[in-house]
Amino acid sequence: MTRVPSAAPLASWAGRCPGNTESAGKRRRGQTTKGSQYLRTALVEAAWAATRAQGTFLAATYDRLVKRMGKKKALVAVAHGMVRVVYPLLGRRVGYTDLGSEYVTQHQVEQQRQRLVKKLEALGVKVTLEEVGQAA
């Protein structure tokens, strides 16, 4: 792993790096990089298997992305995520610890609160946040 400085060049070499197209200051999605045909295929197959597992971080990520991207683009995004996860695992020679499906929802709770407060304030509503105990 010393030949690759970070996970981003590894994803590019593997052909799972997202492309982008820019024209007139607008950024659009582009095709993924070419990379190794066999490695790309293996990553997509592994991503299919990972998305079928119940209660895993990758499956929850796929479920979140498929709503706005479609099945195949979300699958490529999960394969890209797998490459980014594999890089430190191979470099440090440690095992994979799954974060679980709840991590996706719990991780962004604070950002979601701030975003919703800004939306309400933009509508002219004064908002005061107060923590509520666990519902019964």
N, C-alpha and C positions, 0 to 999 in steps of 0.2 A: 504493500500500500504506500510505500515511500515514493513511488513514481507519480502518484496522483496527489496534488496538494490539498484538495478538498472534495466534498461530495458533488459539487456542481460540475467540475470537469469529468468526474466519473459518470454522472448522469448523461452528459453530452456524448461521451464515448460510447455509452451503452445505447444511445439512440432514444432515450426517454426524456430528453430535455425539451421543454416546450419552446416552440418557435414563436416569433413575434414579427409582425409586419407593421411598419410605420409609414404613413403617407399623409402629408399635409398636417402634421402634428397629431394625428389620430393613431392610436395603437390598436391593432387588431390581432386576433389569434392567427398563428401561422402553423405550418406543418412542423412536426417534431423533426429533430435531426436524424440523419440516416443511421449511423452506428452499425453495430454488428447485427446482421439479420437474425442469427440464431439466438443471440442474447436478448434481443427485443422480443422474440417469440417466447422465450422461456420466462421473461419477466411478465409478459401479459398473461401467460398461463398461470403463473404463480399469483398474480393479482386476482384472477378469476377465483382461484381457490381461496385466497385470503378474504375476498368479499363474501364468500358463502359461509364462512365460519360465523357462528352466532356469538355476540357479546365481545367482539374484538374491536380494537381501535381502527384498524383498516376497513372493516366492514361498516363501522359507523361513519367513517370518512367518505366511503363510497356512497352510502345512503344520503349523506348530506349533499354531495356534489352531483349526484345523478338527477336531482330535481331541476337544476339549472343548466346542466351541460349535456345530458343524455348519457346513455349507458356506455358507449364506446369511449367518449372523451373522458368520462369519469374514471373509467378503467385505466386509461393511459396515465391519468393523474395519480391514481393509486400506485401504479407501477413505478412512476417517478418517485413517489414517496418511499416506496420500498428500497429503491437504490440509495436514497438519502439516509435511510435507516441502516442499511447494510454497511455503508462506508465506515462509520465509527465502530461498528461491531467487529469488522475484520481488522481494523487498525489496532484496537485495544484487546482483541481476542477475548471478548466476553459474550455471554449469552443474551438472547433477546428477551426482554421483559415487556409484555403487552400492557398498555396503559388502561385498556378496557373501554367499553363503549360509552360509559358515562363521562369520560374525560373530555370528549368533544363538546358536550353540552356544558359541563362545569367550567371548562377552561375559559370560555368567553363570556361568562355571566357579567363581569364588571364592565366590559366593553359594551355589551348589549344594554346594560342599565344606562350608561352615559349617552349612548346613541338615542335611546328612547326619551331620555330627559331633554336632550337637545331638540328633538322633534316636537315634544310638547311645548317647550319654551318658544319655538318658532311659531307655534299656533297661538301663542299669547296666553298660555296657562302657566301659572307659577307652581313649581313642583318642589315638595319637600319629601325627601326619602327617609323612611324609618324602617328598620328591620322588624320583620314579623316572625314570631316563634313558629316552630314546626306545626303544620296543620295536622289535625287529628285524623 
